[in-house]
């Protein structure tokens, strides 16, 4: 049987992972298309769950484990007038809760894997869907707001402008035994993600007005206060606007949207790329099922099946993250009640188990 031609448009982490995952399937000829003259150096980190790390290991041959920094403990804090309440802790002795990696280093690994597998790549600017004629299935991994999506997704997407920015960067330090932590400050949530012995990244979500301040000085002051040290060096400061976008339409005919184009969520729970990896994992399984039966993907309900399987979890997770963010926002009337609620959460072991499971596996059972 003639191989089915699949094109992946976009060479970000989502596009690269999708291309490699689908290229492992027999009967498919996968092409990766990226923009001409595109130069990007993503100086950020990403946290993935233990189950998604296993998916990475299954997709990449001989994955370098040193590039993934494991975490066995996660602490959550809430800022009150007097102190930061440590209201929740996740601990594991024998296994890891999550892994953190540097985006640019993992992207290099994925590109090497694509070259090693001799996967066909093309530099081409795609402006319309007709530019992809000749492929059996087209998968668009073009980030949050590509104009091409307008020809696929309807206008019923869930959208929200948080009127906030995420400030990200790297911090070099000499602290011992620094844990992954999430702080809910009055200015906005701050995540600390260690990715080596003496380095961690941070994501601080604040109002847009924060840009009027000296960002470097404000960030350093806050982190020094939290960690009770002045010996830190900050680098790779970046910022980007925060929005919620959850699409209801995932595909049209033989074209599928994947990655942040499907769901852009607030970074407060660190679930953005985890949702993407679960999508890719499910798509690989569905394509595998039909190709092993010798069926033409474009004549099956593969894209509809993928949509039905993934849309509910993606939307529920996105809305859940939005509600979590709203709960922790500063509110003079509700803040006293929050303190009471949060002080009792740590005593609820069932809630901790459920939260840990969802963070690792998602909502799929």
C-alpha positions in Angstrom: 0.0 0.0 0.0 1.2 3.5 -0.9 2.3 5.5 2.1 -0.1 8.2 3.3 1.4 11.7 3.3 1.1 13.7 6.4 2.4 17.3 6.8 3.1 19.0 10.1 3.3 22.8 9.8 5.3 24.5 12.5 8.7 23.6 14.1 8.0 24.6 17.7 8.1 22.0 20.4 4.5 20.9 19.5 5.3 20.5 15.8 8.6 18.7 16.3 7.1 16.2 18.8 4.1 15.6 16.6 6.3 14.9 13.6 8.5 12.5 15.5 5.6 10.7 17.1 3.7 10.1 13.9 6.9 9.2 12.0 7.2 6.1 14.2 4.0 4.7 12.6 4.3 2.4 9.7 2.6 3.4 6.4 3.0 7.2 7.0 5.3 9.6 5.2 5.6 12.6 7.5 6.8 16.0 6.2 7.7 18.9 8.5 7.2 22.4 7.1 8.5 25.5 8.8 8.8 29.2 8.0 11.5 30.6 5.9 14.1 32.8 7.6 12.8 32.0 11.0 15.2 32.3 13.9 14.1 31.7 17.5 15.9 31.1 20.7 13.4 30.1 23.3 15.1 30.9 26.6 12.4 29.4 28.8 11.8 26.2 30.7 8.8 23.8 30.6 7.5 21.5 33.3 5.9 18.2 32.3 4.3 15.4 34.4 5.8 12.0 35.0 3.4 10.4 32.6 4.3 12.8 29.8 8.0 12.2 30.5 7.4 8.6 29.8 5.8 9.6 26.5 8.9 11.6 25.7 11.0 8.4 26.4 8.8 6.4 24.1 9.0 8.9 21.2 12.7 9.8 21.4 15.4 7.1 20.9 18.0 7.1 23.7 16.7 10.2 25.4 19.3 12.1 27.5 17.9 12.0 31.0 20.3 14.7 32.1 18.3 17.3 30.2 15.2 16.6 32.5 15.5 17.8 36.1 13.3 15.7 38.3 11.1 16.9 41.2 9.9 14.9 44.1 8.5 17.8 46.1 6.2 20.7 45.3 5.2 23.4 47.8 2.3 25.8 47.5 2.2 29.1 49.4 -0.4 31.8 49.8 0.5 35.3 50.9 -1.4 36.9 53.8 -0.7 40.1 55.6 1.7 38.5 58.0 3.3 35.5 56.2 3.3 33.1 53.3 1.1 30.1 54.4 2.4 26.8 53.1 -1.0 25.4 52.5 -0.2 22.3 50.4 2.7 19.9 49.8 3.2 17.1 47.3 5.9 14.7 48.2 7.2 11.4 46.7 10.0 9.2 48.0 10.4 6.6 45.3 9.2 8.4 42.1 9.2 11.8 40.5 6.2 14.2 40.4 7.4 16.2 37.4 10.4 17.1 35.2 11.7 20.5 34.1 13.6 21.1 30.9 15.1 24.0 29.0 13.1 24.6 25.8 16.0 25.4 23.5 18.0 22.3 24.6 15.1 20.0 24.0 14.3 21.6 20.7 17.9 20.8 19.6 17.4 17.1 20.6 14.1 16.9 18.6 15.8 18.4 15.5 18.6 15.9 15.8 16.1 13.1 16.1 14.3 14.4 12.9 17.6 14.4 11.0 18.6 11.0 12.3 15.3 9.5 11.2 15.7 11.3 7.8 12.3 12.9 8.1 11.7 15.2 5.2 11.7 18.9 6.1 10.8 22.0 4.1 11.2 25.7 4.5 8.0 27.3 3.2 5.7 30.1 4.2 2.1 28.8 4.4 -0.5 31.5 3.9 -3.5 29.5 2.9 -4.7 25.9 3.3 -4.5 25.4 -0.5 -0.7 25.8 -0.1 -0.9 22.3 1.5 -2.7 20.5 -1.3 -1.4 17.0 -2.0 -1.3 15.8 1.6 -3.7 13.2 3.0 -3.7 14.8 6.5 -2.6 18.4 7.4 -1.7 19.2 11.0 -1.2 22.9 12.0 1.1 23.6 14.9 1.3 27.4 14.3 1.0 28.8 17.8 -1.8 30.7 19.4 -3.4 32.9 16.7 -2.5 32.0 13.2 -4.9 33.5 10.6 -5.1 30.1 8.9 -7.1 28.8 11.8 -10.0 31.1 10.8 -10.7 28.8 7.9 -11.1 25.8 10.3 -12.3 26.9 13.7 -15.7 28.6 14.2 -16.3 31.7 16.3 -17.5 29.8 19.4 -14.1 29.6 21.0 -13.8 30.5 24.6 -11.7 33.6 24.8 -10.5 35.9 27.6 -7.9 38.6 27.9 -6.4 38.5 31.4 -4.9 41.9 30.9 -1.8 40.4 32.5 1.7 39.5 31.4 3.9 36.5 32.3 7.5 37.5 33.2 9.9 34.7 32.8 13.6 34.3 33.4 16.5 32.2 34.8 18.0 32.6 38.3 21.4 31.4 39.3 21.8 30.8 43.1 23.8 29.0 45.8 20.9 27.7 47.9 20.8 24.1 49.0 17.8 21.8 48.4 15.6 24.3 46.6 12.2 22.8 45.8 9.7 23.5 43.1 7.2 26.0 44.5 4.1 28.0 43.6 3.5 31.3 45.4 0.2 33.1 45.2 1.2 36.7 45.8 -1.1 39.7 45.8 0.6 40.9 42.6 0.0 37.5 41.0 1.2 33.9 41.1 5.0 33.1 41.0 6.3 29.7 40.1 9.8 28.6 40.8 11.1 25.7 38.7 14.6 24.3 39.4 16.2 22.8 36.3 19.7 22.2 37.7 21.5 22.2 41.0 22.1 26.0 41.1 19.6 27.3 38.5 15.9 27.7 38.4 13.4 29.4 36.1 10.5 31.5 37.2 7.1 32.5 35.8 5.5 35.5 37.5 2.0 36.5 36.2 1.2 40.2 37.0 -1.0 43.0 35.7 0.2 44.8 32.5 0.8 48.0 34.5 3.8 46.2 36.0 5.7 46.9 32.8 5.9 50.6 33.9 8.2 49.5 36.7 11.8 48.4 36.6 11.1 44.8 35.9 14.6 43.5 36.7 14.7 45.3 40.0 11.1 44.3 41.0 11.7 40.6 40.2 15.0 40.4 42.0 13.5 42.1 45.1 10.6 39.7 45.2 12.7 36.6 44.7 15.3 37.6 47.2 12.6 38.3 49.8 10.9 34.9 49.2 14.2 32.9 49.3 15.8 35.0 52.0 19.0 35.6 50.0 20.6 38.4 48.1 23.0 36.2 46.2 21.2 35.6 42.9 21.8 36.5 39.3 18.9 36.9 36.9 19.1 36.4 33.1 16.9 35.8 30.1 14.1 38.1 31.2 11.1 37.9 28.8 7.5 38.8 29.0 4.4 37.9 27.0 0.6 38.6 27.3 -1.7 36.1 28.9 -5.0 35.0 27.3 -7.4 32.1 27.5 -8.4 30.5 24.3 -10.2 27.2 24.1 -11.3 26.1 20.7 -14.5 24.1 20.2 -13.7 23.1 16.6 -10.5 21.1 16.2 -10.6 20.1 12.5 -12.2 20.6 9.1 -12.1 18.0 6.5 -8.5 16.7 6.5 -6.9 19.5 8.5 -6.3 19.5 12.2 -5.2 22.2 14.6 -2.8 21.1 17.3 -0.8 22.7 20.1 -1.4 26.1 21.5 -3.7 26.8 18.6 -6.2 24.5 20.3 -5.8 25.6 23.9 -4.0 28.5 25.4 -4.3 28.6 29.2 -3.0 30.6 32.1 0.4 29.3 33.3 -0.6 29.2 37.0 -1.0 25.4 37.0 1.8 24.6 34.5 -0.6 22.5 32.4 -0.2 24.1 28.9 2.4 21.8 27.3 1.1 18.9 29.3 -2.2 19.2 27.5 -0.4 19.4 24.1 1.6 16.2 24.9 -1.6 14.3 25.9 -3.1 15.4 22.6 -0.1 14.2 20.6 -0.1 10.9 22.5 -3.8 10.3 21.7 -3.4 11.3 18.1 -0.6 8.8 17.7 -2.7 6.0 19.1 -5.7 6.8 16.9 -3.6 7.0 13.8 -1.8 3.8 14.8 -5.1 1.9 15.1 -6.3 2.9 11.6 -3.0 2.5 9.8 -2.5 -1.0 11.2 -5.9 -1.9 9.8 -4.6 -0.7 6.4 -7.2 2.1 6.2 -6.7 5.5 4.6 -6.8 8.1 7.4 -8.7 10.7 5.4 -11.5 8.2 4.8 -11.9 7.4 8.5 -13.3 9.3 11.4 -9.8 9.6 13.0 -9.9 13.4 13.4 -13.4 13.3 14.8 -12.5 10.6 17.2 -9.5 12.6 18.3 -11.7 15.7 18.9 -14.3 13.7 20.8 -11.6 12.2 23.0 -9.6 15.3 23.8 -12.0 18.3 23.7 -13.8 17.7 27.0 -10.6 17.3 29.0 -8.9 20.4 27.3 -11.9 22.6 27.9 -12.6 21.4 31.5 -8.9 21.8 32.4 -8.7 25.3 30.8 -11.8 26.5 32.7 -10.5 24.8 35.9 -7.2 26.7 35.6 -9.1 29.9 35.0 -11.2 29.4 38.1 -8.1 28.6 40.2 -6.5 31.8 39.0 -9.6 33.8 39.9 -9.8 32.2 43.3 -6.3 33.4 44.2 -6.7 36.9 42.9 -6.7 39.6 45.6 -10.2 40.3 47.0 -10.6 42.2 50.2 -14.0 40.7 51.0 -13.0 37.1 50.2 -9.4 37.0 51.4 -10.2 36.2 55.0 -12.3 33.2 53.9 -9.6 32.0 51.6 -7.2 31.8 54.5 -9.6 29.5 56.4 -10.2 27.3 53.4 -6.5 27.0 52.6 -5.5 26.2 56.1 -7.8 23.2 56.0 -6.8 21.9 52.6 -3.5 20.5 53.9 -5.5 18.2 56.1 -7.5 16.7 53.2 -5.5 13.7 52.0 -8.1 12.7 49.4 -8.0 16.1 47.7 -4.2 15.9 47.6 -4.4 12.4 45.9 -6.9 13.6 43.4 -4.9 16.8 42.6 -1.7 14.7 42.2 -3.4 12.2 39.9 -4.9 14.9 37.6 -1.6 16.8 37.4 0.1 13.6 36.2 -2.5 11.9 34.1 -5.0 14.6 33.2 -8.8 13.9 33.4 -8.7 10.8 31.3 -9.4 7.5 33.2 
